[in-house]
Amino acid sequence: MNGRMDTEIVRKIRALHESDERAKKLFDWLSARTNDVAETSIDRICAMVDIARYEAVELAKTLAVIGVCGFIVGRKGWKSRVRWRYSVKSLGEAAKGESAEIEEIDPELEEEADQQIVVVEEPAEVPPETGLTLAEAKRGLAITFGVQPDDIQIIIKG
């Protein structure tokens, strides 16, 4: 991976670790894992981080925006999940400040996950457009700029 991109991702996940208690719990769990995985279901994140499903989905989408995973909406009997782009253990360690680098995911794990993918012929449903709350917007901007959400001021005109 591109070293500059990795540095930017590390900065963003550290900011998220500091600003979001749910993310902190997730990264702490990931860093303590013995084995890496290519995918983690939303249900598993809910159980391990002790959060509601909608919170786990919101967290997964935030992580996808940062670029550490892809968020896959469950279809045809498959569960909603995240597909990691990096080693989960290294992500957890980097977010906690224990490491300055994130490692690429093991190609064998990626291949194993690829073999489980089901191709859906019909177009996927597009979720309805929803707006952001001020808290969500502040959290996202805080991650992008590496500051605390309380340091963000949003002015709405109109």
C-alpha positions in Angstrom: 0.0 0.0 0.0 1.0 3.6 -0.4 2.9 4.8 2.6 1.3 8.3 2.5 -2.2 6.7 2.4 -1.3 4.4 5.3 -0.1 7.4 7.3 -3.3 9.2 6.6 -5.4 6.2 7.6 -3.5 5.7 10.8 -4.1 9.4 11.7 -7.8 9.0 11.0 -8.3 5.8 13.0 -6.4 7.3 15.9 -8.6 10.3 15.9 -11.7 8.0 15.7 -10.3 5.9 18.6 -10.0 9.1 20.7 -13.3 10.6 19.8 -15.8 7.6 19.6 -16.2 5.2 22.5 -17.7 2.6 20.2 -14.7 2.8 17.9 -12.4 2.6 20.9 -14.0 -0.6 22.0 -13.8 -2.1 18.5 -10.1 -1.2 18.0 -9.3 -2.5 21.5 -11.0 -5.8 20.7 -9.3 -6.0 17.3 -5.8 -5.4 18.8 -6.4 -8.2 21.3 -7.3 -10.8 18.7 -5.1 -13.8 18.2 -6.1 -14.5 14.6 -6.7 -12.1 11.7 -9.9 -12.3 9.7 -11.0 -11.0 6.3 -14.6 -10.3 7.3 -16.5 -9.5 10.5 -20.3 -9.6 10.6 -22.2 -6.6 12.0 -23.8 -9.1 14.5 -20.3 -10.0 15.8 -19.3 -6.4 16.1 -22.5 -5.7 18.1 -21.7 -8.6 20.5 -18.0 -7.8 21.0 -18.4 -4.1 21.3 -21.8 -4.3 23.2 -23.6 -1.8 20.9 -26.9 -1.7 19.1 -27.1 -2.9 15.5 -27.7 0.6 14.1 -24.6 1.8 15.9 -22.5 -1.0 14.5 -23.7 -0.2 11.0 -22.9 3.5 11.5 -19.4 2.5 12.8 -18.9 0.2 9.8 -19.8 2.9 7.4 -17.4 5.4 9.1 -14.6 2.8 8.8 -15.5 2.3 5.2 -15.2 6.0 4.5 -11.8 6.1 6.2 -10.8 3.2 3.9 -10.0 0.4 6.3 -12.8 -1.8 5.1 -15.7 -2.2 2.8 -19.3 -2.3 4.2 -21.4 -5.1 2.6 -25.1 -5.0 3.1 -26.5 -8.5 3.7 -28.6 -9.9 0.8 -30.0 -13.3 0.0 -29.4 -14.9 3.4 -25.9 -13.4 3.8 -25.3 -11.2 6.9 -24.3 -7.5 6.7 -20.6 -7.4 7.3 -17.3 -5.5 6.9 -14.6 -6.8 4.6 -11.2 -5.7 6.0 -8.6 -4.2 3.7 -5.9 -4.5 6.4 -4.9 -6.8 9.2 -7.5 -6.3 11.9 -4.8 -6.8 14.6 -2.6 -4.1 13.1 -5.5 -1.7 12.7 -6.3 -2.1 16.4 -2.7 -1.6 17.4 -2.3 1.5 15.2 -5.5 3.1 16.4 -4.3 2.6 20.0 -0.9 4.2 19.2 0.9 0.9 19.8 2.2 0.8 16.2 2.8 3.4 13.5 2.0 1.0 10.6 -0.9 -1.1 9.4 -0.2 -4.4 7.6 -1.9 -5.6 4.5 -4.4 -8.4 5.0 -3.1 -12.0 4.5 -3.8 -12.9 0.8 -5.0 -16.4 1.9 -7.7 -14.9 4.1 -8.8 -12.6 1.3 -9.0 -15.6 -1.1 -11.0 -17.6 1.4 -13.5 -14.7 1.8 -13.7 -14.4 -2.0 -14.7 -18.0 -2.3 -17.7 -17.3 -0.1 -19.1 -14.4 -2.2 -22.4 -14.9 -3.9 -23.0 -13.0 -7.1 -26.5 -11.5 -7.1 -28.0 -11.0 -10.6 -30.7 -8.6 -9.7 -29.8 -5.0 -8.8 -29.4 -4.2 -5.1 -31.8 -2.0 -3.5 -30.6 1.5 -2.9 -31.3 2.7 0.7 -33.3 5.8 1.0 -31.3 9.1 1.2 -31.0 10.2 4.8 -29.5 13.2 6.3 -26.8 13.5 8.9 -27.3 14.6 12.5 -25.0 17.4 13.7 -23.2 14.8 15.9 -22.6 12.5 12.9 -21.3 15.4 10.9 -19.0 16.7 13.7 -17.7 13.1 14.2 -16.9 12.7 10.5 -15.3 16.1 10.2 -13.2 15.4 13.4 -11.9 12.2 11.8 -11.1 14.0 8.6 -9.2 16.8 10.2 -7.8 15.0 13.2 -9.5 17.1 15.9 -12.0 16.4 18.6 -15.7 16.7 17.7 -16.2 19.4 20.3 -13.6 21.5 18.3 -16.0 21.5 15.3 -18.5 24.3 14.8 -21.2 24.0 12.1 -23.1 27.0 10.9 -26.2 26.4 8.8 -27.4 29.3 6.7 -30.7 29.4 4.9 
